[in-house]
């Protein structure tokens, strides 16, 4: 039963301050009210104040009957009070604000050591793409629950070569954001998004890396690319610097098999060089690793770090190995990929059979080569590369196909097989004799 306040105002005199309301009834110590307005055609209205958001919830009760209006108002008050008590916002915010709040939360996790910077950058990229799909000014509460069924087609239209693996990873991130939004009351707990179904081809997850011959061409062009900058280039010194940088970046990835984000975020304090043995010891910090675990790799090509210190302007312990040209900050990922693609453009103009692969393909080459060499076990390779045995199996299992095929073509006779296992195809072999 709805408990009315003692004060009931009927046919209140219309004033300038209250020129719209009439026949007001307040309930629950003034926390909500029903009323009619001069323009509502005697239809009762509901109003309730949401303290946390400092705004009024207003809603038509769609009835002219006072008893029915009171009953509807009671149900609405209980529903809205319950949602507020659970921490939900009654007024939906825009997608841009929602994304900003989520990224602030994730960055706090980065600072607390709970999330790697690489993963944070992925989240930022995925949510930015999603916001472009939905619209920055779209209210979160206004997103239709079947909207995501269009996401795959939209992504493929924008990027025809995108893999379904990438699309699935993006959707997982967005789903996590909406689940966080429900906990924070930004998204209604009753909101149920239909994420659709996307099938990923099993072969799609297999990594495409450079083979040694392709890498040899890439490395050869990269090594001398900085010498081909025109004397008429306005920013010749800067262009030379970034061309040398991409050369060094390629060399380090090929010899240490790091992820691009891990390599880009290296600082000089992470590097120990032995000039006599040409050995470098690299500390890959947890906050820069995709799996949020630190690891230490020791390998050859210390000369890359030695020469880099000679032409880089920022070489203090806390400076980035791959710093910007004139500013004490990390070289941007956009610039890294831009110069890499410039280099690939030049190679493809001169090498008919050479085809660029993603910069990440150098890491895949490193892992694939060591699997094929078979000098160390797969666990050691996984630990060095900062990945798992499952990931190695899922993404690089095809690397062994050629070796397995060669091993299975050993010399044997069907008599040997028959004697060992009982397997017998003698009758079927006789059938073939008439054709051969």
N, C-alpha and C positions, 0 to 999 in steps of 0.2 A: 504494500500500500504506500502510495506517495504521500509523504508528510509535508503539508503546506505550512508556510509561515503564517503567523497570525495576520499579517498585513496583506490584504488583497485590495488591489487598486482597480476599480472597475470604471471604465469610461473616463480615464484620467483626462483632465483638461490638457489640451494640446498647447505646448509652449514652444518657444524657439529652441530651447535646449532639448525638448523631447517631442518634436513635431511629428514623429512617425509612429511611436508606440501608443497602444491603448490596451485596456483590459489585462494588465500585467498580473501574473501570479509568480511569486518566488518560493523556492523550496530548498530544503537542506541548508538552512541558515544562509540563504542568499547565494548559494553556489551555482544554482541554475534557475532559470525562469522560463515561463511560457508567456507569450504575448501575441497581440495582433497589431498590425500596422495599418495606417490609413490607406496604403496602396495594396494590401494583401488580399482584399476581397473577403475579409472575415476569416481567412485561413490562419490557424494557429501556427506560431513560430517557436523554435526552441533556441535558447542561448545558454552557454556555459563558459566559464572562464578557465583557461588552462594556465595555471600559475607558472609552470616551468618555461612556457613559451611566450607568456605575457600577451596572449591574444584570446579573443573570443571565438568559440565554436558556434556557428550559427547554422540552423537547418530548419527547413520547412517540415512541419508535421503532417501536412497534406490532409488536414481534416478541419471542419468547422465545428465539430462536436467537442465540447469542453472535456467531458469524461474521457473520451478517446484520446484527446490531446494530452491529458495528464498521464494516462497509461503509457503512451509512446514516449513521453518525456522521461518517465521513470526508467524505462528500458535503455534509452540513450545515455542517461546520466550514469547508470551502472556500467554500461559498456565502455564509455569513454574514461570513467574513473579507473576501471580495471586496466585499460591500456596504458594510461598515464602511470599507474602504480607499477606496471611492468617495465617502465622506462621508455615507452614508445612515444615518438613525436606524432602529434595529431596532424601537424601541418608539414607537408612534404617539402623537402629542400631540393634545390636544383642538382642535376647530375654533376656539374662542375664542383659544387661545394662538397658533395658526397665524396667524390674522388679525392679532393684535397684533404678531407678529414682522414680518409683511409691511408693516404700516402704519409701523412703526419704520424699516424699510428705505426706504420711500418718503419718509418725512419727512426722512431724511438726504439724499435726493436734492433735496428742496425747499431745504434749507439750503445745499446745494452749488450751487444755481442750475441744476440739471439737470431740475427739474420745477416747474411752476407750482403755486401754492397752489390755484388753481381746479381743476386736474386732481386734485390730492391730495384735495380735498374730495369730488370725484366718486368717487374710488376708495374713500374712507372710507364714503360712502353706499352704494355698490354692494356692498362686502364686508359691511357691516352687514346689508343686506337678504338677502344670500346666507346669512349665519350664522343668520338667523331661519328660513330655509328648511331648512337642514341640521340646526340645533340646536347651540347653543354647546358643549354637553358631548359631542357626537359625536366619536369618535376619527376622525382624518383617514383612517387606514388601513381604517376600517370603512365608508367611504362606497362604496356599490355603484357600479360604473362606468356603470350605466344610469340613475342617479338623476336626472341632469339632463334626462332626457326629460320629467319632470314639472314642470320649472321654469316653462315658458311658461304652462301652465294655472294653476299656483299664483299667478303674478304677476297674471294676468287676473282671478282670483277675488278677489284683494285690491284690485285697482285696475282696474275694468272698462274705463276709457278709456285705459289704457296702450297706447302704440304698440309695434309690433314692433321699431321702430328702437331704442327705449329698451332693450327686452329683449335685443336683440343686443349693444348696447353694454355692458350689464351682464355678459353671458356672456363677451365678449372680455376684460373686466377680470378675471373669475374665472379664465379660462383662463391669463392672464398670471401670476396669483398661483400657480396650481398648477405652472406651468413653473418659476417661481422656486423653489417648494418642492422640486422635483426636483433643482435645482442645489444646494440647501442640504441635501439629504438628508432633508428633512422628509417628502416624498412619495416613495414607492418609484419608482425609475426604470422599473420594469416596469408601473407603474400607468397605465392608458390609459382616460381618461374618454370616454364617448360623449356628445358635446355635443348630439346631436340636430340636426334641421334646421328652421330657422325662415325662412319666406318673408316678405320685406318688400315691401309694395305700393309700386310706384314713386311713386305720388302721395302716399304717406304722408310722404315726406321733405320735401315742400314746406311751407314755413313759413306759418303762419296769423298774420297781424299785424293790428293795428287799421287801419281806413281813416281818412282825415282827419276825417270826420264823427264817427266813433266816438271818436276821440281828443279831439276838441273837447269832447264831453260829459264824458269822463273828466277832462280838464284843468279844465273849469269847476267840476265838483263838488269836485275835489281842492283848488282854489285857496281855497275858503271853508270847507272841512270843519272846520278847526281852530276856527272861530268858533262852531261848533254844539255844543261840549262843555258839558254841563249844569253849572250852578253847584253842584249837589249831588254831583258826581263827587268821590270821595275823593282821587283822584290827578289832579286837573284839570290841573295844570301839566305833569305827565308825559304825559298823554294828548294835550294840545295839542302838546307837543314832537314826539311820534311822528307825529301827523297832519300837522304841518308838514314833517316829514322825508319822508313818503311823497309829499307834494306836490312837494318839491324833487327827490326821486329820479326821479319821473316826468318832470319837466322836463329834467333833465340827460340822461336816456336818450333822450328825444325829440329833443334837439338835438345829441347827440354819438354816438348809436347804439352805446353801449358795451354789453358784456355785464353782467348783473346783478352777477356776482362782481367784475368790474373796477371797477364804479361803487362797490360797497360797500366795497372795499378802498382807495379813494382816501385819501390823506393830504394835509394842508394844504401840505406841502412840494412836492406834485405840481402845485399850482395857482398860476398867475400871472395876475393880474387887471389889466386896464386899465379903470379906471372911466370914463374919458372916452369911450372907443370902445365900451364894453360888450362887449369881447372877452376871452375867457378862453383861456389856453394850458394844456392838460392833458397831463401826462406819465403815460402808462400803463406802469407798471413791468413788466418781463419776468416777474417772479415772480408777478404777479397775472393775467397773460394766459394764456388757454387754450393758445396756441401757444408760450408761453415766449419771446416777442419783445417788446421795448419799442417803443412808438410814441408820437408826439406829435400831438395834435389841437388845432387852434385854431378856435374858433367863437364864436357869439353867446351871449347870456344869461349874461353875467358877473354880472348882478344876483342870480342865484340863489345864487352863492357869497358875494356881499357880504352879503345879508340873512341867510344862514345863520350867518355869523360873529357876527351881532348877538344871536342867541338860543341859540347852542350854548355849553356850558360849557367845552369842550375845543378850543382853537383854536391850540395850539402846533404847530410844524412837523411833529412826529412824531405828532400826534393824527390820528385818522380824521375825515374830513369828515362821515361818517355814524357818529358815536359814540353810545354808549349815553347814557341820560339823566343818570345820576348817577355813572357809573363810566368811567374812562379806558380804554375798550376799544371795539372795533368793535360796532356794532349787529348783533345776530344775524340770520341769514338767516330763521330761524323768525319772529322779530318783524316783520321786513320784510314777509314774505308774509302774516302774520296781519293786519296793518293794511291791506295792499293789498286783501285779501279783505273786510275790514270795509267799506272804501270801496266796493268793487264791490257788496256787498250793498245798500248804501244807494242806489246808482244804479239797480240792477235793480228796486228797490221803486217807483221814481218814473218810470223810463223803460221803457215796455213793449217797445220794439223793440231796446233795447240789450242786448248780451250780452258778458259778460266774456271776456277772453282771458288767457292767461298773461302775467305781467309782461314776459316775454321778447318778447311780441308788439310791444312798443314799439320794440325794436331792429329787428324785422322790418319795421315800418312805415317806419322811417328808411331802411333799405336799399332797400326797394321804391319809396319816393317818389323817391329819387335815380336809380334805374334808369329809372323812367318819365319823369322830367324830361329825362334825356339830356344834361344840361349838362356832365357829366364822363364819362370812359370807365370801363368796369367795373373795370379794374385799379386806378384811383384809389379807387374805392369799396371794393374788397377790401382795399387797403392801409389806408385810414382805419378800416375796421371790424375789422381784424386777422384777416382770413380769407383764403382762397385763391380764385382764379378758378374752380377746379373746384367749390368749395363754393357759390359764387354761382350757377353754372350749374345744379347739382343741386337747390338749394333755392329759387331765385328765378326760374328760367327761365319759369315760368308768368306772371310779372308782365308779360312782353312779349307774351303771347298776344293781348291786345286790340289792341295797336298793330299787331301783325303782320296780324291779321285786317282791320283798317281799310285798311292799305296794299295788301293783296291784292285789295280790292274797287274797284280803280281802273277807269275806263271803258275798255273795249276791245270789239272785235267779233271773232267767230270767224274772219272773213276775215283780220283782222290776224294772228291766231295761225297760221292756215293758211299765210299768205304767209311768215311768219317761220320757222316750224318744220316745216311739213308736216302738223301735227296737224289732222285733219279729222273732224268728227262730223256732217256735213250729212245723211247718210242717217238717222242716229238721231234728229236734230232733226225730220226730216219725219214720223217715226213719232209724235212727240208732237203734231204739229199737229192730228191728228184728235181729241185729247182737250182741247185748249185752245181 
